[in-house]
Amino acid sequence: MSSWVTRSYPILFASVPILYFAANTQGEFEFSSLLWMLGAAVLVCALVYGLARLAGGSRGAGALPPFVALLAVAWFFGYPRIAGTLRGDGEDLRHAILIPAGLALCTLLLWWIRRREQLLEKIARFFTLTGALLVCWSAFQIGTLWFRGRAYVAGSELADELARPIRGPASVSEPRRDVYLLVLDEYANADVLREQFGFDNRPFEDSLRALGFHVPRLVQSNYFHTMLSLPSLLNAAHVTGLKRELGPTGTHPALPSHLVEHNRVAPYLEARGYRYAFFPSLWWHSTSGSSLADEEFRAWTGFDPLRALSGGELERTVLGLSVLRYLDRDHRWEADQVRRTFEGLAALPGGAEPVFAFAHVLKPHDPYVFDRDCAILGREKDLNDVAPYIEQLQCLNRMLLKTVGDILQRSDVPPIIILQGDHGTKLLGANGYSHPDEVSPAAARERFGAFGAYFLPAGGAAAFGDTVTVVNVLGNVLRHYFGADLPRAGDQQYISPADAPYQFRRVDPGWLAGDDVARLELRAAR
């Protein structure tokens, strides 16, 4: 094995965690993100290697510099894990102990091994072979998941069915109203907030009503998880066919992600002269981009490495499990993205064409980045989800009122505005059960209890009524305002575990309502 090959093991071991994390996201990342992170790992390893060679003088061309680079990799990925296992009164105290101790240990190790050239050569060969095997295995897993996801989409009857255009009039009668769809992740309805959090959200709802919003008495989701609720919302159809196509134990997200991006509501409006404006989420892959959109909002221009590491599930994993976490002490990028998204939405009215705007706002879902006054929070672990959730909710309410107020004020024609939670909260652990039969009625009610408020001019509230489920929200809009020939979906609701999201079990309404006479009826969805 040539010397340059045996010197490459630090690069291999720097790549292994990144590739491992990528393989475990089931393809929920952009390959461009993976490539730039791998490129950064190579550059940093090369820099450390070069500095070690310079410091080594006449011995710098030997086997010691790559070993120094390997120690740097171990520090980069290992230090946060070691620091996290130690108990202490403060983080600063742990660092004050660990860093000198770690540096002393590394110095002692280098002093001992620097004169053992043959041992270093053996170590280099072993680490190179081990690193190459680990890299190849992770790359194989990533490739397998990618091809499997493409195969699921290509062979999907559900995707083919939902790709058929919705029938309806070729043109839209005047006035053509802008349509704003704001999905608010894990925003629970008023009943859930009162029962589980002891919080009264009626002042916010009353403020929306004062602006002309219709706030139904009961709004619920049809599914437990965003990956199911969003495609059902954007296609105005149930997605229980995923169980048949992917299996009850399947977990691959490619097909539901495809149904989100290639939904059938946006093309229906585009075909009738609407401009599709897409506002991506910061880090949830399924709403990170859209090939259907006529324009895609970007909160920032240019490239910032720390900001980029906040912008995807893979990137956030690398950030959180490496020493980079200590350079990003607060949630400023996530907070800024939420603010800029609302500002971008408020700037849309007044275009030459009517617009269909879809924004997936990952709030009030954790991480909790705002307090009630919308000040940015630090990255402090809080074991209590109640207070931070409510604080963030209050900030979000304030932002929403300003945004919808600006949209209404700037719109020449009263628009359609949909504020929709994808599902409720999880204080009672509804998504933590391994089998649907274990979920209690109270936990299911909490999880299904989604927020919904709708600005529906010209009598549109009649199409919604006083009880709404998420799957029918956009169908109601298309039928009432655009004459769509789209049958109404059923209001059935389905429980499924987080680790088996397609293991659907249909819920009996009597059981969900807490009727002691009714027994739980969980039927396999067909």
JOGILIN-V412963 format. One record per run of one state. SS is the DSSP state (H for helix, E for strand, L for the rest). FROM is the first residue (numbers start at 1). TO is the last residue. If there is no record, write none. Layout:
ss->SS from->FROM to->TO
ss->SS from->FROM to->TO
This chain:
ss->L from->1 to->2
ss->H from->3 to->6
ss->L from->7 to->8
ss->H from->9 to->23
ss->L from->24 to->30
ss->H from->31 to->59
ss->L from->60 to->63
ss->H from->64 to->85
ss->L from->86 to->90
ss->H from->91 to->113
ss->L from->114 to->116
ss->H from->117 to->154
ss->L from->155 to->156
ss->H from->157 to->163
ss->L from->164 to->166
ss->E from->167 to->167
ss->L from->168 to->178
ss->E from->179 to->184
ss->L from->185 to->187
ss->E from->188 to->188
ss->L from->189 to->189
ss->H from->190 to->197
ss->L from->198 to->201
ss->H from->202 to->211
ss->L from->212 to->212
ss->E from->213 to->214
ss->L from->215 to->217
ss->E from->218 to->220
ss->L from->221 to->225
ss->H from->226 to->235
ss->L from->236 to->240
ss->H from->241 to->246
ss->L from->247 to->253
ss->H from->254 to->261
ss->L from->262 to->263
ss->H from->264 to->270
ss->L from->271 to->274
ss->E from->275 to->279
ss->L from->280 to->284
ss->H from->285 to->287
ss->L from->288 to->294
ss->E from->295 to->297
ss->L from->298 to->304
ss->H from->305 to->308
ss->L from->309 to->312
ss->H from->313 to->320
ss->L from->321 to->322
ss->H from->323 to->327
ss->L from->328 to->329
ss->E from->330 to->330
ss->L from->331 to->331
ss->H from->332 to->346
ss->L from->347 to->354
ss->E from->355 to->361
ss->L from->362 to->369
ss->E from->370 to->370
ss->L from->371 to->375
ss->E from->376 to->376
ss->L from->377 to->377
ss->E from->378 to->378
ss->L from->379 to->384
ss->H from->385 to->410
ss->L from->411 to->415
ss->E from->416 to->421
ss->L from->422 to->429
ss->H from->430 to->432
ss->L from->433 to->435
ss->H from->436 to->438
ss->L from->439 to->440
ss->H from->441 to->448
ss->L from->449 to->449
ss->E from->450 to->450
ss->L from->451 to->451
ss->E from->452 to->456
ss->L from->457 to->459
ss->H from->460 to->463
ss->L from->464 to->466
ss->E from->467 to->469
ss->H from->470 to->482
ss->L from->483 to->484
ss->E from->485 to->485
ss->L from->486 to->493
ss->E from->494 to->497
ss->L from->498 to->499
ss->E from->500 to->506
ss->L from->507 to->508
ss->H from->509 to->512
ss->L from->513 to->522
ss->E from->523 to->524
ss->L from->525 to->526
